[in-house]
Amino acid sequence: MAQIVWSLPALADLDAIADFIALENPVAASEFVRRIFDHVGQLVDHPNSGSRPPELERSRYRQIIEPPCRIFYRYDGHKVFILHVMRAERLLRKGRLAARTRQLKT
């Protein structure tokens, strides 16, 4: 069983996306956040179940998809670190995940 650890930047990402959705539909925003947390919660028992992001090829990072978002994480054998949440139509900047991993260590 893995422990889920949300980085502060990932929570801020999720909050910003939910805020945007809430402008039109607060109930949908609430449901969206619940779906994200439910999906991430499955990583407790299946931490390697996410796919490898295609733009990163052979990296240690994985992603799960909960439309309209991609949730990026890293599993170290004991903990699942949620690093970044982004809208699926946006492009991932390669250095973003490494920078957020370094932030966890400080």
Order of alpha helices (4+ residues) and beta strands (2+ residues): beta-alpha-alpha-beta-beta-beta-alpha
